[in-house]
């Protein structure tokens, strides 16, 4: 692991970013979190977030603390990471129907009014958003990226962990990473047929 590089975990909400952060932590990469956002029924193992990320692009001074560590940067903010650092990005993907179901449940748990928002609206928004995010990552001059599919982790974790380990030059503890994969937490499955 290059102590000068920053590992970024990104992707759409509810795509498995928190699980990936835990996998990296178990695999041997220190994670930068502050535990301001506490675990809940939607993420019983925690969110692995760092509040200062929300201050991008205005506040980037704290990024020096992230060198050699893993950090979750979701959505809109990834484009604001300065190219004065080198990044290894794990971009999480997941079946859109599962993302929509999981996001809808989480918003309902938080008491959000979803009146007038259809699954079709969610699907269109998330599909377009994912394209934009992937373009931002691909065009960033300091980012090397691997795309990891949550559904693949759940169906054949050994192969996915092997590819993540190779992305980090084989230095991760694959056995400990695999210990994070928990079928019990795979609650929002798409009916594929």
C-alpha positions in Angstrom: 0.0 0.0 0.0 1.4 3.4 -1.1 1.5 5.7 1.9 1.1 8.7 -0.4 -2.1 7.4 -2.1 -5.6 7.9 -0.8 -8.0 5.0 -1.3 -11.5 6.3 -2.2 -14.7 4.1 -1.9 -17.5 5.6 -4.0 -20.7 4.8 -5.9 -24.4 5.4 -5.6 -26.1 5.4 -2.2 -26.9 1.9 -1.0 -24.4 0.2 -3.3 -22.3 -1.4 -0.7 -19.8 1.4 0.1 -19.9 0.8 3.8 -19.4 -2.9 3.4 -16.4 -2.2 1.2 -14.9 0.2 3.7 -15.2 -2.6 6.4 -13.6 -5.0 4.0 -10.7 -2.7 3.4 -10.3 -2.1 7.1 -10.2 -5.9 7.8 -7.9 -6.3 4.9 -5.3 -4.1 6.5 -6.0 -0.5 5.2 -6.6 2.1 7.9 -9.9 3.9 7.4 -10.6 7.5 8.0 -13.9 7.8 9.7 -15.3 9.8 12.7 -18.4 7.8 13.6 -20.5 10.9 13.7 -23.2 8.9 11.8 -24.1 6.0 14.0 -25.1 2.5 13.0 -28.8 2.0 12.6 -31.2 -0.6 11.2 -30.3 0.4 7.6 -26.5 0.0 8.3 -26.1 -2.1 11.4 -22.3 -2.3 11.0 -22.0 1.5 10.6 -21.6 4.0 7.7 -17.8 4.5 7.7 -18.2 8.2 6.9 -16.0 11.2 7.7 -18.0 14.5 8.1 -15.3 16.7 6.7 -15.8 15.1 3.3 -19.0 17.2 3.1 -16.9 20.4 3.1 -15.5 19.7 -0.3 -14.5 21.6 -2.4 -14.0 24.5 0.0 -12.1 22.6 2.7 -9.4 20.2 1.4 -6.8 20.7 4.1 -7.8 17.6 5.9 -7.0 15.4 2.9 -3.4 15.1 4.0 -4.7 13.0 6.9 -6.2 10.6 4.4 -2.9 9.6 2.8 -2.3 5.9 3.1 -5.9 5.4 4.3 -9.3 4.6 2.9 -12.1 7.2 2.8 -15.7 7.1 1.6 -16.6 9.9 -0.8 -20.0 9.6 -2.3 -21.7 11.2 -5.2 -21.3 14.8 -6.2 -18.2 15.3 -4.1 -15.8 13.0 -5.9 -15.3 15.5 -8.6 -14.0 18.0 -6.0 -11.0 15.9 -5.0 -7.9 17.9 -6.0 -5.5 16.3 -8.4 -2.6 17.2 -6.1 -3.1 13.7 -4.6 -3.1 10.2 -6.1 -6.2 8.1 -5.6 -7.0 4.4 -5.9 -10.8 4.4 -6.3 -13.1 1.4 -5.7 -16.3 2.3 -7.4 -19.2 0.2 -6.1 -22.0 -0.9 -8.4 -25.2 -2.8 -7.6 -28.4 -3.8 -9.4 -30.5 -0.6 -9.7 -33.7 -2.3 -8.5 -31.9 -3.3 -5.3 -30.5 0.2 -4.8 -34.0 1.7 -5.3 -35.6 -0.8 -2.8 -32.9 -0.2 -0.2 -33.0 3.6 -0.6 -36.8 3.7 -0.4 -36.8 1.6 2.8 -34.1 3.8 4.3 -35.9 7.1 3.5 -39.1 5.6 4.9 -37.3 4.7 8.1 -36.1 8.3 8.3 -39.7 9.5 7.9 -39.2 11.1 4.5 -42.3 11.7 2.4 -42.0 9.8 -0.9 -45.4 10.8 -2.2 -45.1 11.5 -5.9 -41.8 9.7 -6.4 -42.1 6.6 -8.4 -39.6 3.7 -8.9 -39.4 4.9 -12.5 -38.2 8.3 -11.4 -35.7 6.8 -9.0 -34.4 4.5 -11.7 -34.0 7.3 -14.2 -32.2 9.5 -11.7 -29.9 6.8 -10.4 -29.0 5.6 -13.9 -28.1 9.0 -15.1 -26.3 9.8 -11.8 -24.2 6.6 -12.0 -23.1 7.5 -15.6 -22.1 11.0 -14.5 -20.1 9.7 -11.5 -18.3 7.1 -13.6 -17.4 9.8 -16.1 -16.0 12.1 -13.4 -13.8 9.3 -12.0 -12.6 8.2 -15.4 -11.7 11.8 -16.4 -9.9 12.7 -13.1 -6.2 12.8 -13.9 -5.1 11.4 -10.5 -7.5 8.4 -10.2 -6.9 4.8 -10.8 -10.2 2.9 -10.6 -11.6 -0.6 -10.2 -15.3 -1.3 -10.5 -16.7 -3.7 -8.0 -20.2 -5.1 -8.1 -22.0 -5.7 -4.8 -24.1 -8.5 -6.4 -20.9 -10.3 -7.5 -19.5 -10.0 -3.9 -22.6 -11.7 -2.6 -22.6 -14.5 -5.2 -18.8 -15.2 -5.6 -16.9 -13.2 -3.0 -13.5 -15.0 -3.4 -13.2 -13.9 -7.0 -14.0 -10.3 -6.2 -11.7 -10.2 -3.2 -9.0 -11.6 -5.3 -9.4 -8.8 -7.9 -9.5 -6.1 -5.1 -6.3 -7.6 -3.6 -4.6 -7.5 -7.0 -5.6 -3.8 -7.4 -3.6 -3.2 -4.2 -0.7 -5.3 -5.3 -1.7 -8.3 -3.2 -1.0 -6.8 0.2 -4.5 -7.2 1.6 -5.6 -10.0 4.0 -8.1 -11.7 1.8 -9.4 -14.1 4.4 -10.3 -11.3 6.8 -11.9 -9.4 3.9 -14.1 -12.4 3.1 -15.2 -12.5 6.8 -17.1 -9.3 6.3 -19.5 -10.7 3.6 -22.7 -11.4 5.5 -25.6 -13.0 3.7 -27.9 -11.8 6.5 -27.4 -8.2 5.5 -28.3 -8.9 1.9 -31.9 -7.9 2.5 -32.9 -6.0 -0.6 -32.6 -8.4 -3.5 -34.0 -7.9 -7.0 -36.2 -10.6 -8.3 -34.3 -11.6 -11.4 -35.9 -13.9 -13.8 
